[in-house]
Amino acid sequence: MVFAACDPNNKPDNPGGDPEEPEYSAPIVVDGSIDDWARLDQSKVAIAKNSRDGAWDGVNEMRVYADEYFVFYYIEYNNAVVSDLLASAGETLPMRINLNTDGEFSSGYANYFLQSYDFIIEIQLAEEGKWINSGGTLHQRVGSDWNELAGPSSGLVSCAGNGNKVEIVLVREIFDNAVAASESASPLGDVFQTSLRFYETSSTGKWEELSNIPNGNITEDNPDGYGKLLEVTTVK
């Protein structure tokens, strides 16, 4: 069953206003069906798979595809894990998209990955055993604080789930406008880095770590099995 379908193709026919410019067509429709991912130029899709010798088994892989207007995420959960979670009516599935917009890793938040990131988008993916489309809340790391820049009603993200797979679309214009109004403006670059953190909720409502991706093997030098952020190049 497909839940929370949405169509990101909400740009004008000629996004630049040039009569010679071809009509824009979104490469992916976020509707829970992943068939359109197979039609992409796979060399332009950034992919991270869960490490077999890592610390987590909740998520199998993530894929990211970005054009000038949108950033698309594909998530494949471990089917057995997510089936059990969605079978519980009281379970929710929060997650965070982490973003480093400029390739500079000395500032931002340094936990949970081998590189720092400056922004997080918190999303609630499921409630009452069903995938939902709940919007997302954008926060920016400034010093030791997370400052909220946009709320769930901003239209920043939309999502849809089907089985053990989830699609998310991030609207770049809304992201950049929110960031531009902050005290430390850093819009999404043509090349940026991203990672995902996944949670389940405990009986007290507390977020419990379910998976981080990208990740790595647990070794003496990397006892937490953390990974570097996934680098994404915008397709133009």
NUMAR-503972 format. One line per 10 residues: number of its first residue (from 0); their letters; for each residue y, z, x of N, C-alpha, C. Coordinates in Angstrom, 3 decimals, padded with zeros to 6 digits. Layout:
! NUMAR-503972
NUM) a) Y,Z,X,Y,Z,X,Y,Z,X  ... $
! end
This chain:
! NUMAR-503972
0) mvfaacdpnn) -001.186,000.000,000.845,000.000,000.000,000.000,001.239,000.000,000.883  002.242,-000.739,000.505,003.485,-000.839,001.262,004.556,000.005,000.589  005.307,000.746,001.398,006.362,001.591,000.869,007.691,001.216,001.494  008.767,001.426,000.786,010.140,001.369,001.316,010.467,000.055,001.999  010.205,-001.043,001.309,010.534,-002.343,001.892,012.041,-002.517,001.986  012.479,-003.181,003.047,013.897,-003.483,003.188,014.061,-004.745,004.003  015.122,-005.471,003.766,015.379,-006.742,004.418,016.618,-006.623,005.280  016.484,-006.736,006.617,017.653,-006.604,007.482,018.533,-007.836,007.517  018.138,-008.896,006.818,018.897,-010.141,006.906,020.153,-010.043,006.037  021.038,-009.108,006.417,022.247,-008.876,005.629,023.498,-009.361,006.345 $
10) kpdnpggdpe) 023.317,-010.228,007.331,024.456,-010.843,008.003,024.900,-012.083,007.238  026.166,-012.483,007.328,026.594,-013.716,006.665,025.870,-014.930,007.231  025.853,-016.011,006.455,025.146,-017.211,006.897,025.643,-017.681,008.259  026.939,-017.598,008.482,027.507,-017.921,009.787,028.137,-016.657,010.358  027.358,-015.872,011.121,027.873,-014.575,011.577,029.172,-014.677,012.353  029.368,-015.750,013.113,030.577,-015.883,013.904,031.701,-016.598,013.191  031.471,-017.072,011.968,032.493,-017.775,011.212,032.718,-019.212,011.666  031.879,-019.705,012.538,032.012,-021.065,013.068,031.190,-022.012,012.201  031.823,-023.034,011.577,031.063,-023.945,010.717,029.975,-024.697,011.457  030.094,-024.766,012.781,029.069,-025.443,013.570,027.905,-024.507,013.922 $
20) epeysapivv) 028.092,-023.220,013.678,027.060,-022.249,014.044,025.921,-022.299,013.028  024.677,-022.346,013.487,023.550,-022.408,012.547,023.422,-021.121,011.735  022.806,-021.240,010.596,022.586,-020.088,009.729,021.707,-019.068,010.430  022.087,-017.813,010.338,021.298,-016.743,010.953,020.154,-016.346,010.036  018.975,-016.209,010.626,017.812,-015.741,009.892,017.178,-014.621,010.691  017.048,-013.443,010.092,016.471,-012.314,010.808,015.043,-012.634,011.224  014.675,-012.369,012.471,013.332,-012.710,012.945,012.242,-011.841,012.340  012.619,-010.658,011.838,011.650,-009.731,011.268,012.220,-009.159,009.980  011.417,-009.133,008.943,011.773,-008.458,007.703,011.020,-007.131,007.686  011.744,-006.050,007.571,011.139,-004.719,007.641,010.611,-004.351,006.256 $
30) dgsiddwarl) 009.344,-004.690,006.051,008.728,-004.490,004.740,007.347,-003.854,004.837  006.966,-003.416,006.035,005.651,-002.805,006.218,004.582,-003.792,006.618  004.841,-005.088,006.442,003.914,-006.115,006.909,004.335,-006.525,008.308  003.384,-006.567,009.233,003.731,-006.848,010.633,003.454,-008.288,011.024  003.165,-009.159,010.061,002.791,-010.539,010.381,003.865,-011.261,011.173  005.145,-010.976,010.883,006.213,-011.709,011.569,006.337,-011.337,013.039  005.791,-010.193,013.450,005.802,-009.857,014.877,004.978,-010.854,015.693  003.908,-011.377,015.102,003.056,-012.328,015.811,003.749,-013.666,016.026  004.804,-013.953,015.247,005.510,-015.230,015.376,006.631,-015.184,016.405  006.902,-014.013,016.951,007.937,-013.892,017.970,007.452,-014.461,019.301 $
40) dqskvaiakn) 008.413,-014.832,020.157,008.098,-015.144,021.539,007.675,-013.835,022.204  006.385,-013.696,022.493,005.872,-012.417,022.963,006.435,-012.014,024.321  006.951,-012.971,025.070,007.570,-012.637,026.351,008.890,-011.898,026.161  009.424,-011.925,024.939,010.687,-011.254,024.633,010.473,-009.891,023.965  009.234,-009.520,023.742,008.913,-008.254,023.089,008.549,-007.218,024.147  009.262,-006.101,024.174,008.947,-005.010,025.099,007.864,-004.134,024.466  006.828,-003.823,025.229,005.669,-003.107,024.698,005.321,-001.930,025.597  005.006,-000.805,024.975,004.470,000.352,025.698,003.241,000.837,024.942  002.148,001.000,025.660,000.905,001.484,025.063,000.630,002.905,025.517  -000.026,003.663,024.665,-000.359,005.038,024.979,-001.319,005.101,026.150 $
50) srdgawdgvn) -001.044,005.975,027.099,-001.925,006.133,028.248,-003.248,006.767,027.828  -004.351,006.223,028.309,-005.666,006.745,027.951,-005.931,008.096,028.598  -005.257,008.365,029.710,-005.451,009.641,030.422,-004.191,010.499,030.346  -003.489,010.384,029.233,-002.251,011.118,029.046,-002.431,012.363,028.202  -001.303,012.886,027.714,-001.313,014.160,026.991,-001.391,013.998,025.477  -001.229,012.765,024.971,-001.121,012.572,023.522,-002.059,011.482,023.031  -002.479,011.612,021.774,-003.299,010.563,021.172,-002.827,010.217,019.764  -001.607,010.633,019.392,-001.137,010.424,018.028,-000.652,009.019,017.732  -000.194,008.292,018.783,000.379,006.959,018.589,-000.236,006.008,019.621  -000.640,004.826,019.172,-001.286,003.866,020.066,-000.291,003.058,020.889 $
60) emrvyadeyf) 000.790,002.581,020.246,001.731,001.737,020.975,003.054,001.626,020.228  004.081,001.169,020.961,005.369,000.808,020.385,005.748,-000.569,020.885  006.464,-001.324,020.063,007.014,-002.610,020.459,008.485,-002.630,020.040  009.297,-003.317,020.837,010.727,-003.408,020.526,011.186,-004.841,020.749  011.946,-005.345,019.781,012.543,-006.684,019.880,013.992,-006.565,019.446  014.911,-007.085,020.269,016.338,-006.951,019.979,017.009,-008.309,020.017  017.834,-008.589,018.993,018.732,-009.737,019.061,020.172,-009.208,018.998  021.136,-010.075,018.769,022.538,-009.653,018.827,022.934,-008.735,017.676  022.154,-008.721,016.607,022.533,-007.975,015.417,021.660,-006.765,015.145  020.398,-006.823,015.553,019.452,-005.777,015.201,018.565,-005.410,016.384 $
70) vfyyieynna) 018.019,-004.197,016.332,016.931,-003.779,017.210,015.764,-003.403,016.305  014.628,-004.042,016.520,013.448,-003.827,015.687,012.407,-003.020,016.454  011.829,-002.044,015.794,010.754,-001.229,016.368,009.479,-001.417,015.549  008.379,-001.512,016.247,007.046,-001.523,015.636,006.282,-000.337,016.202  005.677,000.447,015.347,004.919,001.631,015.760,003.525,001.544,015.175  002.542,001.764,016.018,001.162,001.842,015.533,000.628,003.238,015.824  000.444,004.032,014.783,-000.147,005.356,014.917,-001.658,005.244,015.152  -002.233,006.273,015.734,-003.679,006.429,015.739,-004.118,006.584,014.285  -004.980,005.701,013.834,-005.304,005.638,012.412,-005.918,006.941,011.901  -006.829,007.534,012.690,-007.477,008.772,012.248,-006.464,009.904,012.149 $
80) vvsdllasag) -005.547,009.974,013.114,-004.537,011.038,013.117,-003.615,010.911,011.917  -003.055,009.713,011.703,-002.070,009.562,010.634,-002.727,009.639,009.258  -003.974,009.219,009.128,-004.669,009.344,007.844,-004.803,010.803,007.443  -005.156,011.649,008.414,-005.271,013.076,008.129,-003.916,013.668,007.757  -002.873,013.253,008.466,-001.545,013.797,008.192,-001.052,013.386,006.813  -001.218,012.109,006.464,-000.738,011.637,005.171,-001.583,012.155,004.010  -002.777,012.643,004.312,-003.621,013.208,003.258,-003.122,014.573,002.804  -002.231,015.169,003.590,-001.667,016.472,003.239,-000.356,016.274,002.500  -000.306,016.697,001.243,000.878,016.447,000.414,002.119,017.125,000.968  001.953,018.221,001.708,003.111,018.932,002.227,003.564,018.462,003.591 $
90) etlpmrinln) 002.880,017.488,004.155,003.191,017.032,005.507,004.376,016.072,005.521  005.226,016.222,006.531,006.267,015.231,006.794,006.075,014.713,008.211  006.610,013.547,008.492,006.460,012.942,009.819,007.829,012.594,010.380  008.512,013.554,010.983,009.796,013.247,011.621,009.576,012.508,012.938  010.604,011.812,013.391,010.549,011.175,014.705,011.957,011.060,015.258  012.034,010.749,016.540,013.319,010.492,017.183,013.225,009.200,017.978  014.188,008.312,017.751,014.426,007.187,018.645,015.397,007.664,019.715  015.044,007.487,020.969,015.907,007.869,022.085,016.465,006.603,022.721  017.752,006.616,023.056,018.414,005.423,023.582,019.273,005.750,024.788  019.111,004.946,025.816,020.031,004.940,026.947,020.688,003.566,026.937 $
100) tdgefssgya) 021.992,003.530,026.752,022.646,002.263,026.437,023.102,001.460,027.640  023.204,002.089,028.820,023.898,001.430,029.924,023.144,001.401,031.247  021.892,001.845,031.269,021.117,001.795,032.504,021.486,002.857,033.518  022.296,003.838,033.123,022.700,004.931,034.007,021.965,006.182,033.545  021.233,006.817,034.467,020.312,007.881,034.074,020.688,009.260,034.602  021.869,009.391,035.198,022.235,010.680,035.772,022.835,011.630,034.739  023.257,011.111,033.602,023.798,011.943,032.529,022.887,011.850,031.312  023.167,012.691,030.319,022.373,012.655,029.103,021.342,013.770,029.080  020.232,013.505,028.401,019.178,014.499,028.179,017.970,014.117,029.012  017.519,015.026,029.873,016.511,014.686,030.875,015.109,015.146,030.495 $
110) nyflqsydfi) 014.919,015.776,029.343,013.604,016.309,028.992,012.711,015.282,028.314  011.408,015.435,028.513,010.346,014.712,027.805,010.081,013.299,028.311  010.935,012.778,029.188,010.681,011.488,029.815,011.160,011.562,031.262  010.823,010.578,032.064,011.177,010.587,033.476,012.598,010.103,033.721  013.286,009.664,032.670,014.675,009.229,032.770,015.481,009.847,031.630  016.775,009.981,031.839,017.648,010.585,030.829,018.056,009.562,029.771  018.377,010.072,028.592,018.883,009.232,027.512,020.062,009.934,026.862  020.968,009.140,026.279,022.244,009.663,025.785,022.299,009.843,024.273  021.428,009.162,023.536,021.502,009.174,022.075,020.117,009.415,021.486  020.090,010.074,020.343,018.862,010.153,019.557,019.188,009.810,018.109 $
120) ieiqlaeegk) 018.230,009.191,017.443,018.318,008.943,016.008,017.137,009.643,015.361  017.399,010.614,014.521,016.347,011.361,013.842,016.046,010.705,012.505  014.770,010.465,012.257,014.324,009.773,011.047,013.157,010.546,010.440  013.114,010.625,009.132,011.959,011.169,008.427,011.134,010.003,007.906  009.929,009.829,008.423,009.121,008.656,008.084,008.264,008.842,006.836  007.828,010.065,006.564,006.883,010.262,005.459,007.132,011.592,004.766  006.849,011.601,003.483,006.874,012.816,002.674,005.828,012.700,001.581  005.225,013.822,001.246,004.252,013.875,000.139,003.167,012.807,000.284  002.724,012.588,001.512,001.623,011.670,001.751,001.978,010.202,001.700  003.291,009.872,001.676,003.700,008.472,001.576,004.779,008.171,002.611 $
130) winsggtlhq) 004.764,006.947,003.115,005.853,006.459,003.949,007.103,006.325,003.086  008.244,006.678,003.654,009.502,006.589,002.916,010.551,005.876,003.762  011.659,005.518,003.148,012.819,004.951,003.848,013.964,005.933,003.683  014.189,006.764,004.709,015.103,007.895,004.543,016.417,007.760,005.292  016.645,006.660,005.998,017.840,006.581,006.829,017.673,007.424,008.079  018.718,007.517,008.887,018.607,008.271,010.132,019.934,008.894,010.515  019.853,009.932,011.348,021.038,010.641,011.820,021.203,010.415,013.312  022.370,009.902,013.717,022.653,009.575,015.105,023.366,010.736,015.784  022.842,011.136,016.950,023.457,012.182,017.758,023.688,011.652,019.172  024.767,012.131,019.817,025.066,011.783,021.193,025.066,013.052,022.042 $
140) rvgsdwnela) 024.462,012.951,023.217,024.452,014.071,024.147,025.761,014.099,024.922  026.501,015.181,024.773,027.750,015.387,025.513,027.664,016.763,026.162  027.541,016.795,027.487,027.333,018.062,028.165,025.992,018.643,027.783  025.994,019.838,027.212,024.754,020.484,026.785,024.569,020.450,025.272  025.398,019.667,024.574,025.362,019.629,023.112,024.987,018.249,022.588  024.405,018.260,021.386,024.183,017.025,020.636,025.241,016.948,019.545  026.074,015.913,019.568,027.125,015.726,018.567,026.707,014.666,017.554  026.810,014.985,016.266,026.435,014.026,015.229,027.525,012.965,015.077  027.106,011.689,015.107,028.039,010.567,014.983,027.889,009.799,013.675  026.700,009.827,013.073,026.471,009.094,011.811,025.313,009.740,011.080 $
150) gpssglvsca) 025.409,009.768,009.743,024.387,010.394,008.926,023.472,009.394,008.249  022.510,009.868,007.462,021.515,009.008,006.825,022.093,007.953,005.889  023.298,008.195,005.343,023.885,007.237,004.410,024.650,006.112,005.108  024.692,006.114,006.436,025.482,005.125,007.180,024.869,003.735,007.174  023.575,003.629,006.879,022.898,002.332,006.959,022.470,001.968,008.366  022.502,002.929,009.279,022.178,002.671,010.684,020.762,002.159,010.853  019.794,002.781,010.180,018.397,002.366,010.295,017.754,002.283,008.922  016.727,001.456,008.837,015.845,001.397,007.677,014.426,001.293,008.199  013.464,001.710,007.392,012.081,001.688,007.862,011.125,001.458,006.702  009.922,001.033,007.043,008.870,000.820,006.055,007.526,000.999,006.735 $
160) gngnkveivl) 006.582,001.613,006.039,005.254,001.849,006.577,004.173,001.217,005.737  003.052,000.906,006.394,001.910,000.310,005.719,000.668,000.702,006.508  -000.215,001.509,005.904,-001.398,001.957,006.628,-001.007,002.849,007.786  -001.395,002.456,009.004,-001.046,003.247,010.190,000.090,002.619,010.992  000.812,001.667,010.376,001.880,000.952,011.083,003.226,001.155,010.396  004.285,001.239,011.217,005.642,001.454,010.726,006.586,000.487,011.424  007.529,-000.063,010.664,008.597,-000.885,011.223,009.928,-000.187,010.985  010.825,-000.321,011.956,012.174,000.248,011.852,013.163,-000.800,012.334  014.301,-000.915,011.662,015.384,-001.777,012.130,016.628,-000.932,012.338  017.271,-001.129,013.464,018.531,-000.474,013.806,019.629,-001.525,013.778 $
170) vreifdnava) 020.723,-001.262,013.068,021.838,-002.199,012.958,022.812,-001.928,014.104  022.940,-002.877,015.011,023.732,-002.665,016.219,025.208,-002.426,015.909  025.756,-003.147,014.944,027.178,-003.005,014.632,027.506,-001.585,014.173  026.630,-001.012,013.346,026.864,000.347,012.865,026.730,001.337,014.018  025.744,001.130,014.874,025.584,001.989,016.048,026.829,001.932,016.933  027.257,000.711,017.268,028.396,000.566,018.185,029.681,001.120,017.595  029.881,000.936,016.287,031.083,001.488,015.651,031.075,003.017,015.673  029.916,003.605,015.444,029.817,005.067,015.472,030.066,005.596,016.871  029.512,004.909,017.857,029.678,005.340,019.242,031.121,005.145,019.702  031.759,004.067,019.250,033.142,003.793,019.658,034.096,004.891,019.222 $
180) asesasplgd) 033.763,005.591,018.151,034.627,006.652,017.642,034.369,008.001,018.308  033.407,008.036,019.245,033.064,009.288,019.898,033.932,009.511,021.125  033.806,010.700,021.720,034.609,011.010,022.892,034.066,010.373,024.159  032.862,009.827,024.093,032.258,009.194,025.266,031.592,007.901,024.815  032.411,006.866,024.590,031.921,005.617,024.013,030.997,004.893,024.981  029.837,004.453,024.468,028.878,003.728,025.290,028.044,002.842,024.380  028.554,001.656,024.012,027.841,000.785,023.073,026.527,000.284,023.648  025.694,-000.206,022.775,024.376,-000.702,023.170,024.532,-001.967,024.006  024.059,-001.947,025.237,024.216,-003.073,026.139,023.215,-004.188,025.878  023.424,-005.330,026.546,022.468,-006.427,026.435,021.105,-006.014,026.971 $
190) vfqtslrfye) 021.105,-005.118,027.952,019.883,-004.489,028.456,020.016,-002.991,028.233  019.057,-002.403,027.570,019.103,-000.970,027.300,017.691,-000.403,027.419  017.585,000.913,027.359,016.298,001.582,027.490,016.062,002.485,026.286  014.810,002.596,025.899,014.500,003.369,024.703,013.125,004.018,024.819  012.921,005.058,024.039,011.631,005.735,023.947,011.547,006.382,022.576  010.365,006.862,022.222,010.143,007.448,020.906,009.442,008.795,021.046  009.841,009.733,020.189,009.162,011.020,020.097,008.716,011.219,018.650  007.488,011.673,018.489,006.893,011.823,017.168,006.498,013.281,016.934  006.591,013.689,015.668,006.316,015.070,015.305,005.508,015.118,014.012  004.868,016.257,013.805,004.366,016.645,012.494,005.012,017.983,012.173 $
200) tsstgkweel) 004.980,018.381,010.917,005.613,019.644,010.544,004.565,020.717,010.315  004.861,021.917,010.788,003.966,023.047,010.584,004.174,023.632,009.187  003.386,024.634,008.862,003.502,025.269,007.540,004.863,025.951,007.357  005.531,026.274,008.472,006.854,026.897,008.393,007.975,025.868,008.371  007.625,024.581,008.457,008.625,023.527,008.487,009.099,023.175,009.880  008.596,023.852,010.905,008.984,023.577,012.282,008.369,022.254,012.756  009.136,021.507,013.544,008.640,020.259,014.106,007.702,020.568,015.269  006.484,020.034,015.210,005.498,020.187,016.276,005.282,018.837,016.947  005.271,018.833,018.277,005.123,017.591,019.036,003.794,016.909,018.702  003.871,015.627,018.352,002.683,014.839,018.059,002.408,013.814,019.152 $
210) snipngnite) 003.466,013.152,019.628,003.280,012.138,020.672,004.628,011.741,021.246  004.628,011.322,022.501,005.772,010.696,023.157,005.321,009.358,023.721  006.160,008.352,023.614,005.814,007.051,024.183,007.103,006.331,024.576  007.181,005.730,025.781,006.141,005.523,026.781,005.710,006.846,027.441  004.473,006.850,027.908,003.964,008.010,028.620,003.094,007.537,029.780  002.563,008.475,030.523,001.770,008.127,031.693,000.559,009.025,031.832  -000.273,008.731,032.827,-001.434,009.559,033.100,-000.999,010.925,033.618  -001.773,011.939,033.286,-001.536,013.262,033.844,-002.043,013.283,035.277  -001.166,013.572,036.195,-001.504,013.642,037.611,-000.874,014.897,038.206  -001.187,015.155,039.463,-000.581,016.304,040.139,000.931,016.148,040.209 $
220) dnpdgygkll) 001.397,014.906,040.407,002.838,014.660,040.484,003.495,014.558,039.118  002.697,014.320,038.083,003.232,014.168,036.730,002.363,014.970,035.755  002.416,016.293,035.846,001.499,017.127,035.054,001.724,017.051,033.551  002.898,016.583,033.118,003.180,016.467,031.682,002.811,015.101,031.119  002.506,014.152,031.981,002.177,012.808,031.513,003.363,012.070,030.942  004.559,012.348,031.453,005.753,011.674,030.962,005.820,010.244,031.504  006.587,009.393,030.827,006.775,008.017,031.260,008.246,007.661,031.359  008.520,006.528,031.986,009.888,006.012,032.035,010.233,005.347,030.710  011.515,005.304,030.391,011.962,004.650,029.170,011.598,003.169,029.216  011.363,002.592,028.053,011.047,001.170,027.937,012.319,000.357,027.993 $
230) evttvk) 012.380,-000.611,028.893,013.577,-001.439,029.014,013.485,-002.650,028.096  014.585,-002.917,027.390,014.643,-003.983,026.395,015.799,-004.911,026.734  015.545,-006.207,026.715,016.586,-007.213,026.949,016.887,-007.947,025.643  018.145,-008.006,025.275,018.559,-008.634,024.031,018.336,-010.149,024.096  017.747,-010.698,023.047,017.511,-012.133,022.940,018.747,-012.778,022.304  019.287,-013.815,022.949,020.468,-014.494,022.415,020.197,-015.967,022.213 $
! end
